[in-house]
Structures are given as C-alpha cells and as structure tokens.
Amino acid sequence: MRLLRNLAIVLSGAAALAGLQATTPYFDDAFSPFVTRARSAELAHGRLFDARFTEWRLAGHVGVTINGAPTLRGTDGVFLIAGIELSDVRQTLPISAVWLGSSGRRYAASARFQGSDFALETRNFNPHVPNAARILFELPRDEVVGGQLVLAVRGSSILDSELHLAPPPGKLVQQAFYEVGG
Amino acid sequence: MKTSGWLAIAAALFAAAVAYDGRRDLLALPQTREWSARPADGENGTLAGVNLRVVFARAAPLPEQPDSAVLLVRLALSGPQAARKAWLDCSATLIGPDGSRWLPVTGFYDAGARLAPDGQSNLACMPMPFNEPPEGGEILSDQAYMVPVSLLGDLTLRVSAQGTRPEALDFALAPLMQPGF
C-alpha cells in the first residue's frame, strides 16, 4: 500500500512537470507587447503615444514623388492608404506600422515608397507638434476588410504598448489612381 | 521552524537568485538613466573631466507648419582624451516643462547651412571624431530638433554620456529666433 502511494506521488509529480514543460510559453509569447484595442474612430492610448486611425482608401496605382522624381507604382493586389494621427507623444519616436489582415497575417508597410512622404523609416514623431501621417500597404484585396492597423514604437516592442486600431467609420473609398497630396 | 520562517527563507533566496541572475543588468541600469542631472553654469559646464559649452541655439519656424520650428543646438566639447573616452554614446536631449523629451532628428541635413552663423554643419555629438582638433581644441557638434514654437523659451538641454550617467548636465536654452527655415 505504501509503495503504491509513493508511486502515485512520483507519477503525479512527473505528470505535473510534463504539463509544465508542454505548456512553457515561447519567448515571444512570454514577452509579447501589451495590446490596446480601439474601436472605429476611437483614440488608443499607448505608453509613449496615443493614436487614431483617421482615414483609409484603396487604390490600384499610386503617384508619388520619390527623391524628387515623380513616380507611378502599380500592384497586382491593392494599395491601402491609411491615415493616422498621433497625439500626446511623450518623446521623439520612430513608429512601425503593420496591417493585421482578416486572415491574421501581418503585412509590413510597403518598402516601395522609400524616399517619399509615405516612408515611415525616416520619419520621427515629436511631442507637441502636429503628428499626422499616411502609411501605405500593398495587400491582397481580401485582406483589407476585417483587418486592423497595428502601431508600435519601432524596434523591440517587448513589454511595450502595441495599438490595434479598427478602421474608421464610413464607406471604404476605392479609386484607380491616388496621388500623394491630391 | 514555523511555516512563516520557511516562507521568509524562500522569499529571501528567491530575491537573492533574481539579484544574482540580473546583476549585469542591474549594474548597467544607471548607465542608461539620467537620475542625477545638475544645472550648468550658464552656457558652460564640466562633467567627468570634460568641458561643455553651448555655442548657440537657433530656431526657425517651418513654412508648412508655422507652429513648429527646427531648433539647431551647437555644442563644443573639450578635455583630455582619457576623459573624453567616457563620453561614448553622448546624448543631448531636450526636456520640456511637462517632462516631454525631444531627441535629435536626422531629417534636417541642411539645418547648419540655414541656421548656423558660419553656415557650416557638424556631426552629432561624439567625443573622439576622426578629424579631432589638437589637444585643448574644441570638438563641435550640431543637433537639430523639431519642437513647438510655443515652448522654445522653456526647453532644457540635458547632456550625458555612457561614462557620466547617471550624472548629467542641464543647460537652460534661450534660442535665437530666425525668420524662416
């Protein structure tokens, strides 16, 4: 009887350890960012900045000035132009933007517009100055509706804020050609 | 021993394990924080054996955003090379009255040409540049910031480096306003 009791204790301990091992979170899960979700037109509050998703539209072609040269870009998918407005920026920040598609896939902002107003890589957001920006994504058409805009401080977002913004209200404007500033 | 005694020992051992495991991060923490900032003597200050001088602070509003301005701050750094080695990772941050922080931005490449009295541009703050002047000479650096015009008179420049932190020097700025950028 005593042997059986000791065996049960050892087995239950082994089972508990196996359970712990099987459910150990990966590094990315354990140190994932703190997600703040904002509904349509709502202001999302982050640790170092607040943000609002102000407008969105689709275009098949985008006309943009890149390094001083007028340039036309086309796509087999669709260009999503997302307007954002940052407020209560607490320190000079670079921002990264991701489109979280309806399938759950994450799309980085397009790198085909470096050298233009769209390029977030060279943009900094500063306290107490106007901080509106437009971000351009190149997406499969079926990833647009049902998706969300994700903003975070560029670089490591370990244990930092990540803002998930639902698209603004109103009809999604679709146009064949969109010109920056137009 | 009572249960509370064992719990206390376990808590102490846990704290000791955390401290031992994180000792490198804990020791490195003061090198990333400016906990002990003190005001400079006007435009001049000395920190960790290196002399600092604010040569000028000049600002100009942006044509497309008249409420925002580009602020160019030129710093002069001098001192023996052995002391300047501690000035790696030199940081020059503007602090607002509400604690907001402005870091130098890289977009205004021609800020020196437009705002500096000599029309020259210098690199950002670094203690040992490749074109180092002779011993005793001043190393000039330029920092450009994008700030609101309304706060131009209320900004403090906080300067520190890896070897000085958590100590830092605060300079009260009185930027000279230029007509336009």
Interface residues (C-beta under 8 A of the other chain):
Chain A: V89 R90 Q91 T92 T122 R123 N124 N126 P127 H128 V129 P130
Chain B: Q65 D67 S68 G96 G99 S100 R101 W102 L103 V105 T106 G107 Y145 M146 V147 P148 S150 L151
